[in-house]
Amino acid sequence: MRWFSPFFLVLVCFINTVSADETPTDLKLVLDKQNIKIWTYQVPKSTLYGFKAVTTVKSSLAGLVGLITDTEHANRWLYRTSGIEVLRRSENNQAFTIRVITDFPWPFTDREALVDVRITQDPKTEKVRIDSSESPISANYPVKACCLRMPMVQGYWSFKPLANGMVEVTMAGHADPGGRIPTGAVNFLIQEHPYNSLKGLRKVIGESTYQKLQYSYIHELASAP
């Protein structure tokens, strides 16, 4: 397996980091379908919206981390992802820099994002979080001929372990795709991308390829006595 995290993750999704302690208070539920809920919120000083999307799946935490970091098969489930290139990663595999190519609908030009990714786990709650933001070294890498580079990409995934092997999966954020794209089109993708990505995630996460994975830096929720 190769490594990355979305834009997300979401990497390909339009996301702006909202920390666990900074959840917007003006969330508006815009979709509740097939065990997937999506909220949007107004981003300060912007015409674009941010989003928070949540679902639950049966999975180990390591399985979810493995799925998110499996660059070779991201297009199986991550909506409109054309390709992911790992540019560098830390020795412990908990920090990465990646290039993500997003397939934008015609007639818009595809986008690329260079993002830094960091995987952490809360030692008390076992909650896993994968944060991503535009990389400060992006100027070292020329823009691919196929794409425009997104000027701002930040976001996160979180995996909160629940009882009976279930995990609450959250993706959230906002980004600026750059170029001349109508605000309405971007805000439409705010719902389309997370909904289809979470549907795709639920279809493949149960595969043994992911569920048999283990990582030294990921601890599973201890079973009740």
N, C-alpha and C positions, 0 to 999 in steps of 0.2 A: 504494500500500500504506500502511496505517497501522501503528503500532508498538506492541509490547508484548513482554513475556516471560512465560512461563508462571508458573505456579505449578505453574512453571512452573509454571517453568515450571513445572509443575508447577505452576504457580500454582494451577491447579485441582486439582493433586494435593496430597496432604497432605505437606508437606515442611519440614524444619528444616535449615538450612544446616550442612553438614559440609564444612570446607575441605579442600583437596587434601592437606594435611598432617595432617588429623585424622580419617581414615577409621577407623570403629570396628573393633576387633579381634574382636568377637564376632558377625560377620556369619554368618547362617545361610541357605544356599541353599534357597529355597522354591519356585522355578519355573525350569525349563529347557525351553523350548518354542519352536519356530519361530525359532531363533536369537535368542531373548530370554531373558536370565537376570535373576532378581530375588532379591535377598538382603534379609532384614530384620534388625533389631538392636533391642535394648532401649534405649529412651531413658531416661537417668538421671532419677530422681524423677518418673516418669510411667508410667501403665499402657498408654500407646500405643507403637506400634512406629514406628521409622524404616525407610527402605528405600533400596536402591540398585538401579537397573535399568540394564542394558547391552545394546546390540545394535550391529551394524555395518551401514553402508549405503554405497553408492557415491554420492558427492556432493562438490561443492566445499564449503569452509567457509562461503563467502558464501551458498551456497544454503541451508544449514542455518540460518544467522542470519536469512536472509530469510523462511524458513518460520516460524520461531519468532516473528518480529515482525510477521507478517501477520495483524492482528487481524480483518480482514473475513472471512477464510476459516478461522479457527481451529476452528470447529465441524465442519469436514470431517475432522479427524483427532484433535484434542485431546479426550479423553474427557470427556463430561458438562460441556462448556463452553457456557453459554447466551449469554454476551455479554462483550465486553471493551471498556472505555471508556478512552481515553487522556486523562488529566487534565493532564499537562504532560510536556515532554521537553526535553532540553538541545539546544543549537544543533548539537552534533556528532552527535546521534542515538545516543549511547552510554549515556545515562541517561534513565530514564522513570519516571513515576508512573502507575499504571493501576488501574482498578477491574475486578475479574474476578468474574463471576457464575457460580456452580457449581450445576448441576442435581442436587439431592440426591433420592434415590429416595423415593417416598411411603412413609410419611406424614410424613417429615421436611421441615422448611422449607429452601428453598434458602439458600445462603450467598453472601456477598460478601466479597471481600478487597481492601483497598487496599494496594498494594505498590510499593516502589521497586525498580527494575531497573537493573542495571549490566552492560555488555558490556565484557570485556577480552580481550586476547590476549597470551600469553607470547611475547616476541620471540625467544626461543631455540628453543622447541619448536613454535611456531605453534599451540599448543593454545588454543582459544577457550573462555571460560567466561562464563556468564550467571547472575549472582546475583540473588536477589530476597528481600526481607524486608518485614515490615509497615512502612508508611510513618509517619513521625512526624507528618505533617500530616493523618492520617486524621480527626482530630477536626474538621477544617474542612469535611468533607463528610458530610451527613446520610446515614443508612442508608436504602437504598431500601426501599419498603414490602413488596416481595416477599421480603425476605431477613433473615437475621441476619448480623451481621458476625463474622467469625472473629477471635478475639483474638490469634492468633499464626500467622503464615505466614512461613516462610523456606525457601529452597531454591536449587538450582542445576541447570543443564544444563552439560555440557562436551562439546566436540567435539575429539577427538584424531586428527590426521591420521595415516594409515597408508600403506603402499605401495600402488601401483596404483590410486590415486584412492579408496581406501576410507577411511572415517572411523569411529572408535569413538564412539558416542553414549551418554552417561551422564546419567541423571536421578537425583536423590537427595534425601532429606530427611525432614521430619516437620512436622506442624502440629496446632494445636488448633482443631477446628471450632466449639467452643463449643456451648452449649445442652445438651439432654438426649438424647444419642445413645449407645446402648450401646457400650461399648469394643469388643466383638466386631464390630459393624457397621463401625466406623471401621477396625479392623485388617484387615477383609476388603477394603475399598477400597484399602488399602495395596498389595495385589497386583493388584486389578482395574484400577485407574486406569493405572498405568505400563504394564502389559501391553497394554491396548487402545490407549493413546496411542502407544506405540512401533510397534505394528502399523499404525496409521493413518499415522504419519510415514513408514514405509517404502513405503506405497502411493503417496504423493504427492510425495515428495522428488525423484524423477527428472524431474518435469515441467520443461519449458523455462522456465516462468515463474520458477522459483527458480534453475535452473542457469545462467541467463544473467546473474544479478545479480552486481554488484561493489560493494564498499564501500572507501572510502579507508583505513579503519581495520582492515580485514581482509586479511591476507596469506596466500596459499595456500602450501602446502608446495612447496618448490622441487623440480623433477624431478631425478632422479639423472642425472649425465652419461653 
